[in-house]
Structures are given as structure tokens and as C-alpha cells.
């Protein structure tokens, strides 16, 4: 946690309605993210938050984390309200909405080891058996495998942006190694948990090699390009990686990945 500005904050709500197709609600146990990946869209989003202006003004992405210390308590209250509404119309057999951890922060960033807010939220979602999704780049998710295997409906995605750990160190130096992420997918799959790889944003990579590395450990694959080029253009240029910032490169990589997985009848979705 070196050079990390950590604040304990209380949140008024836990569930946020999602605008992402297929996702009903999201829960973000933390505000900000210690991994501080250079390309992250959440950097831009957080700057419009009252939490940022109140606690972290002028700090850079990756330098601050707000710990929503009561998020699990709010989640329980809100889940109980949803349950009450569902129970009012038993004949309609209303499906429980799905809940994802997390969209604008990594639910398993290092501070989770101490505060365990993600685990506490999972315990509540498990108790009521809400369909749950997780997106992370951290092997810490394996700590909670005892909970994950008890869900009737859960899927876990691991963000993997390249097969080259030297490239990873350029764009996301504080994030876990690529090898550890692939190993995490393998261990999750060994427990028969539904898994996916989110290959995004596409960083310089050997697309065929990455596909082979994760083959057998995923049920489906999502692929996205670098959408916020203005945030990373200098990094590409300084490291002589300009070739990998062009649309032609993103298309070529996605096509290679698509060929690899389509031939193995694994579902793949290109998000651009």
C-alpha cells in the first residue's frame, strides 16, 4: 500500500443499476483502485464523484482507495427490499436480478485482503442465491472459492490484456502477473465454476499464444480494443509500440483470437 491514500467512507447505497446489457446491478465495495492501470476508464468517471472532491482531490488514479466500510450492510438492506417486492407477486415468478462485482473498481485489489468487503457482499448474495458475476484481475478471488462453489448461478471473469508480462508491466505495473491470472482461471475451472476471459483492452500480444494459454479454462471470451487512446498514447510512443494502437491492429488481433476459439466451439464476443 505504499503511497496509497486510504480513507474509510460510508456509502448510502450498495446496488447501482447498470447500463450494460445483460447486467442488472453492480456493487463496488471500493472507490478507486490500487492497481491504477494506465488505460482505465474509471479514472475519468471517479473525478465527477463527490467522494473524489471530498477525500482525494488532485490525487492520481491508483494513488487512492475509499473503503466503503458499510457496503455489505447496505447491500443486505437492499436485497431484502428486492426480495419483498418479488414475494408480492409469487404467481409471476419474477426472476432475481443479477449482481456484478465490480464495474468501476477491482473487487479483489490488495486492500480487500484486510477489509474483506467483497467477501462480505458475496456472503449476502449467496444467502439469497442471487445470480452473481465477478470481474477481476486478481488471484485473490481464489480465497473465496469456498463461497463461489455454493452459488447456483455465478460466473467469474479474469481480465487478461496480453500474454507478455513485460508489456503488462508497461501499462499496468501494479497489477498481478499474466501467469497468475491464467493460473487463476485454471483453478476456478477445476472447481467447475463458469469462467470467462476479458481480453481488453487489447495490448501488444501474441494473440495465438494467449489463446492457447487460456484454452480449456474459459467458457467464453470477450474482446475489446483500447478505447481511451488519449490516456495511453504517450506510453505507446515512448515504448515504440505505435503499431499496436491502430484500429488495424485491434482488428487483426481480435480476428486471430476469434479463429482460435471458434474452432474450439468456445463462444467469443468482439465488443467493438
Buried (B, 14 or more C-beta within 10 A) or exposed (E): EEEBEBBEBEBEEBBBEBEEEEBBBBBBBBBBBBBBBBBBBBBEEBEEBEBBEEBBEEBEBBBBBBBBBBBBBBBBBBBEEBEEEBEEEEEEEEEBBBBBBBBBBBBBBBBBEEBBBBBBBBBBBBEBEBBBBBBBBBBBBBBBBEBBEEBEEBBBBBBBBBBBEEBBEBBBEBBBEBEBBBBBBBBBBEEEBBBBBBBBBBBBBBBBEBBEBBBEBBBBBBBBBBEBEEBBEEBBEEBEBEEBBEEEBBBEBBEBBBBBBEEEEBEBEBEB
